[in-house]
Amino acid sequence: CIYIMERIKGCIMGKVYLKTKFDNEMKMEIPHNVNIANAMYGFRELGAEIICYHKIDEIYDRVTREDIVIDYIDQCNSIFFKFGIIPGIPDYPEVLNPFLGRRIWKDTINSISRNEDKWSAGYFVKPIRNKAFTGKIISGISDLVGCGNYSEDYEVLVSEPLDICAEWRCFILYDDIIDVRPYGLLLDRNRKSYNYHYDSNILNSMMEAFVSWEERPIACSMDICVTKDGKTLLVELNDSYALGCYGLASIFYAKLISARWSQLMGVRDEFHF
C-alpha cells in the first residue's frame, strides 16, 4: 500500500472508461466483447477506477489525456482526434524488411478491381487505413466483395502470398516480448499448426532490429509465421490500442493498452510497475 501511495502522490490518476452492454438473458451489464472483458479484469487487478458506458458520446466530453478508453477502433480514434492525435504504426517498418520474405507494394482497391491480371494473381491485399476491411488473398472477382467503398478508393498494401503453416502474435511491452500466442489454428483448423514452431533465433534477430527503430511504439504486437518451406517471417505489426488479446493474461493486456495510450497522449504510464 505504501508503494502504491508513493506512486500516486502528486500525480493525476486517470480513469478507465469501458464499453459495456446490457445482457437481456443475464439481466446485467457485461463487457462488450471478450477483448474488453479481458482488459477489464486486468485493470481491476491493477487497481484502476473503471467507469462503464454504452456509447462514446456519453463520455466524450469527460475524457482527459490521463484517461484510457476501452472500445472499438473508430471510437478510440475519435478520442485521440479530440486531442489532435492520429495514432498509427507501419505494418512493415523498414528495419524489419529483411524478415518479410516477400515483395510488398502500394496500390488502390479500384485499380485492383479493374484489372483482371491483378485480381486473379492471388495477391494478399490489406487496406492502409486501419481495419477499413479485413486483409485477404484476392484470387478471383468474388474475393473483392466487401473490399470496396462507393465513395472512396482505398489505398492498399499488396504483397506476394505466403504459404503459411502456423502463426503467432508476439506481444511487445517496453522493448521486451512478454508472451507469444499462437493464432493460426483459429484461422484454419486444417493447417494443423501445432506441428510447427518458429525459429527463436530469427525472432531474437527481429527484436534486435525492432529496438533499433527510433520511432518504435512502447507497446505493440509483432505477428510472425512459419511457411511451408520452414522460414520464420514477419507477418505484420499491430498497434496495442487496437489489438486482440489472443489469450494474453489480462494484467499484461491491460498494461499493453495503458503503455500505448500513455505514449500517444504524452502522459506518464501509471501502470508501468
C-alpha positions, 0 to 999 in steps of 0.5 A: 500500500505504501508503494502504491501511495508513493506512486500516486502522490502528486500525480493525476490518476486517470480513469478507465472508461469501458464499453459495456452492454446490457445482457437481456438473458443475464439481466446485467451489464457485461463487457462488450466483447471478450477483448474488453472483458479481458482488459477489464479484469486486468485493470481491476487487478491493477487497481484502476477506477473503471467507469462503464458506458454504452456509447462514446458520446456519453463520455466524450466530453469527460475524457482527459489525456490521463484517461484510457478508453476501452472500445472499438477502433473508430471510437478510440480514434475519435478520442485521440482526434479530440486531442489532435492525435492520429495514432498509427504504426507501419505494418512493415517498418523498414528495419524489419524488411529483411524478415518479410520474405516477400515483395510488398507494394502500394496500390488502390482497391479500384485499380485492383478491381479493374484489372483482371491480371491483378485480381486473379494473381492471388495477391494478399491485399490489406487496406492502409487505413486501419481495419477499413476491411479485413486483409485477404488473398484476392484470387478471383472477382468474388474475393473483392466483395466487401473490399470496396467503398462507393465513395472512396478508393482505398489505398492498399498494401499488396504483397506476394502470398505466403504459404503459411503453416502456423502463426503467432502474435508476439506481444511487445511491452517496453522493448521486451516480448512478454508472451507469444500466442499462437493464432493460426489454428483459429484461422484454419483448423486444417493447417494443423499448426501445432506441428510447427514452431518458429525459429527463436533465433530469427525472432531474437534477430527481429527484436534486435532490429525492432529496438533499433527503430527510433520511432518504435511504439512502447507497446505493440504486437509483432505477428510472425509465421512459419511457411511451408518451406520452414522460414520464420517471417514477419507477418505484420505489426499491430498497434496495442490500442487496437489489438486482440488479446489472443489469450494474453493474461489480462494484467499484461493486456491491460498494461499493453493498452495503458503503455500505448495510450500513455505514449500517444497522449504524452502522459506518464504510464501509471501502470508501468510497475 
